[in-house]
Amino acid sequence: MELSIASWGLLARLSRSLDATIRKEGLQGGMDALLKRFGVKLQITYDSPEVVMALQSAPLVIVANHPSESDPIVLLASLAKRKDIYLVANSFLLGISSALDHYLLPVYIDYRIRQKENSGSFKLDILKRIHKIPSFDRGIEHQKNIETIQKASEEVSHNGVVVIFPGAGGGRSGKWFSGVGYLIKNITHKDARIVMAYIENTSDKDYARVIPGVSKLLKAPKIRFSKPLMVADYHNVSGKEIAHTLEKKYWAWANESTLHHQN
């Protein structure tokens, strides 16, 4: 019998609750309910009224930084209530909840992790012991990731929302992978947009929020959304160039907006 995180004690109960909520409310609703369950309040700001409207109904790619493991939950919970939101995420998350699986666009990086010197963190080692993680060779992983990026483009082309962390878990030091550029390049919806999101105040301490009252002692996660950019404006260059150009634009915006709101 394969092990799954969804079959372990408290995690099993949490998984069942999360599964039921996602089936009823969608991915955003599930993550919002999860944060409310643990008393987490978000601070959300928008650069313009246009981005508020875009988040509610436009076909979107949302790109964000990823300083902590709780970022996907925080970012998804901060979005407008709609049921067509999908998340490009590590394939390790597959199997936690069948309802969650429906909204995941999995990227496979186990080979890359295994090939790194001193590969695997303590938390990853524990996760592998309690949760079955899919593992493939490099060529198969690469092909699966191409298919995932194409599926992400199709979801946006069909008026959906795709959330992606182009630097993976690299925070400020992680260079963006080119997949986000190919995702944008292959979108066919003429009104599709890109929204940049900047996340602050998340950390490894967020695991402690499951303890009643701890959320009141930790800083509230902050999420800031940029003015929308038109996908069509990026279609005249290659996928790699799109990723490179957008990465520079993202950090120029993030640095400027952070500085502005500290003063």
C-alpha positions, 0 to 999 in steps of 0.5 A: 500500500502506497503511503500518502500524507492524506491518510495520517491522523490529524493530516487525514482529517485536515485533508478531508476537510480541505477536499470538501471545501475545495469541491464546493468553493474551488481552490481559492475558497479552499485556501481562504477557509484554511487560513481562516481556520487558523486565524490568519488575516491577510493584508492585501493592496492593489496598485489600481482599480484595473487590477481589482477588476482583472482579478475578478473576471479576466484571463490571467497569469499571476506571477509571484515571488516564493520566499516561504512554503506557505506562499501558495496558500496565502496568495490563492486565499488573497485572490477574488472568489472564482472557481477557474483558478489553477496553480503550477506547483511541485508534483509533491502536492499530488495526492493530498486531496483529490479535489486539490489535484483537479486544480494543480498543474504539476511540475516534476523536479524530483530528478533535479533535486536528486542530482543536486549535491547534498540533495534533500532537506530534512523536511523533504526527507520526512515528506518522502517517508509519509507521502508517495512522491512520483519519480521519473528520469530527467527526460520524462520529467522534462516532457511532463513539464512541457505538457504542464506549461501547455495545459496552463496556457490553455487554461488562460486561453479559456478565460481561466487564471494560472498562478505560477512562481517562476523562481520556484522556492528561490525567494529573491535569489532564485532565477526565474525558469523559462517555463513562464515565458512559454506559458505566456507565449502560447496563450491565445486569448487576446485579452489575457493579462499578466498580474505581478504579486509580491508576498511578504511576512511569510516564513517557516514559522507559519507551520506553527499557525496550526496551534491556536492563538499563534497567528496573533503572535506572527506578522500578517502576510502581505500581498501586493498586486501590480497593474495588469500587463497585456499578454499580447505585448509579449508575443513578439519575442521568444519564450526565454526572452519573455521570462527574462524581460518579465523577471527584470520588470517584476523585481523593478516593480517589487523593489520600487513598490516595497520602498514606496510603502516603507516610507 
